[in-house]
Amino acid sequence: MTGTEVDAAIGAAFHEEWGRVVATLIRTTGDWDLAEDCAQDAFAQAVRSWPRDGIPRRPGAWLTAVARNRALDRLRRSSTEAAKLHQVAALQPDGGGGAGPPPGGDGDDGGEFPDDRLRLIFTCCHPALPLDARVALTLRTLAGLTTAEIARAFLVPEPTMAKRLVRAKHKIRNAGIPYQVPPPHLLPQRTTGVLAVLYLLFNEGYAASAGENLIRDSLCLEAIRLTRALTQLMPAEREASSLLALMLLQHSRRLARVDAAGDLVTLEDQDRTRWDRAEIDEAFRVLQAIPPDLPAGPYQVQAAIASCHATAADPADTDWATIARLYGLLAGLLPSPVVDLNRAVAVAMADGPAAGLRSLDTLDSAGLAGYYLLPATRADLLRRLGQRDGAAASYRAALALAPSDAERRYLSRRLAEVTSPR
């Protein structure tokens, strides 16, 4: 087995198993830092052991067993109090009679832990925490995103995000926030934060905030899986269903979003025959099952926008006027400079690039500081108008801010187009 194969297996296991391992350890120990530390130790052990011993048949079970044993060892060393002794007993796989399988084995039952991860989401999304802290903490503990990745997702400096995460963990511990899915009568209070977590998790996979690859599909699939679980837990929650449909519609385009070299392909240039029709059809079924008797929420409006793209067989058939109207509706439900930016793009597609630039000029650019799509959008509109010098300057500004290699390569190609001799 080659080192490349082992590295790929460890990377895949991290994206697929991190949240499962951490959530299980938090449930059994109640110690968030211990859970993360021991999960990290387990992956470090995998880096050392798997090249020598081979990839376990069930990597997630192996990692859970190793992480649990690390936690067991650390608790034993500090078990001077009855509570610690109780935690040690809880971590024993047979209820206290043994230390569990050796690190070289496949570990415990390797089954899914959906309830543990849902408990983790709802704990992170407790209303005692600020919304941004709820989302950030869940992205860290459930998805294993680094502090830098989360900071980029929030457009804040990394030290600011690090402090935010520490404060959130302290708040959970000091306030005694329970690690559980709330009872039914409290679920609506938590829904907004949970949905925000899931959508940001999906977006980190759909347009990675850093790295060589634009798409981290394991994160998209994890977000979709958790959203499915949430819709089963809350079948009457229309916004959860709407979010599931929105994710499916966006995820359906994943294969067409990059070319064979991994470079970004814009929506207008995508081969729509590569869109996943099964996911599109499922999304439409989900949306059709939502009762129409209540005003649409933000995710339902976004799903309607994605539906406009999904029903257009050709870019020229896209109903951009309806999309612009829907973004206007979304701006009233979810005021955001990013929503305003997307509306300006839709206006440009419906009424021409000059109209789009006028909409762009009305934006609160301070709210989009550091967001590369603002100068990238301006550059594209100027390019369409034939204003090559202005487009080049905006492409350079966007390049300085672009988060991923794929996006930088795309912007570099566009910059070359507007700076090459005619």
C-alpha positions, 0 to 999 in steps of 0.5 A: 500500500502506497503512502499516497493511498494511506494519506488519502484514507486518513484525509477521508477518515478525518472529514467523515469521522471527526464529528462522530468521534468528538461527539461520542467522546463529549457524550461520555466525558462531558469535556469538550477540550478532552474530546477534541484533544483525544480525537486529534491524538487518534488521527496522529496515531493513524498517521503513525500506524496505518502505513505500517499496519494497513488501513483498518477495515472500519476506520471510524471504529478504529479511531473511536477506540483509540480516542476513547482509550486516550481519554481513558488514560488521561482520566485515570491519571487525573481520577482523584475525584469520584466524578472522574472515576465515574467518567473512567467507568463510562468510557470502558466499552463493557461498562468498566471491565476492560480497556477496550480493543487495542489500537491495531484492531478495528475497534467497537461496533463502528455504527453510526452515531446520528443522535450523538451528532444531533446532540452536539449540534443542539448543544452548540446551538443553545440560545445562551450562546451568540449565533456566530459562536453557535455556528463556529463551535459546531463547525469546529467540533462536528466538522473538524474545520480549523480555526482559520477556515472558520474565520474565513467563513465569517470574514473575521481575523483568526485570533478573533475566531479563536477567542470566540471558540474559547468563550463558547466552550467556557459558556457551555461548561460554566452555564451547565448547558445540557448535551442533549436534543431539546424536548419538542416544545423547545425545538423551534427556539433552536431551529434558526441556529441549527439551520445556519450551522448546517448551511455554513457546513454545506457551503464550506464543502461546496466552495472551500474556504482554502486549499487546492480543491474548490469542493470538499464533497464529504462536508457537503454530504455530511451537511445533507445527511444531518439535514435529512436527520433534522427533517426526520426529527422535525417533519413539520419544520418547513425551513428544514425541508427547504434547506434540504432542498436547497442543498440538494439543488446546489449539490446537483451541480457539483460535477459540472462546477470544476473541469478535469483540471479542477478549475472553476466552471461558472454557472453559465458555462457548465455542462448541464447534462452533468447535473445530478437529475436524481438530486434535482428531482428529490429537491422538487419532491421535498419542496412540493411537500411543503404546505403553501399556506404560510409565508416563505422563509429565507431557505424556501426563497433560496431554494426557489432561486436554485429551482429557477436554475435547475429548470433552465435547460440552457443558460439563456432560458434562465428566468433572471427577472424572477431571480432578481425579484426573489433576491429582493424578497430574500433581502427583506427576510434576511438583510445581508450585503451578500444577498444584495450582491447576488441581487445585483448579479441577477439584475445584471443578467436580467437588464444588462451589465450597466444596470448591474453596476448601478445596483453594485454601486448602491451596496454597503461595500464596508459589509463586504470588506475582504469578500473577493466576490465583490471585486470579482463581480465588478470585474466581470461586469466591466469586462462585459462592458468592454472596460478592460482597464477597470476590469483588470484592476478589479480582477487583481483586487479579487485575486488578492482576496480569493480563498482557494487555488481553483478560484485564483486560477479562474480569476487569473485566466480572466485577468489574462483575457482583459490584459492580453493584446487585442 
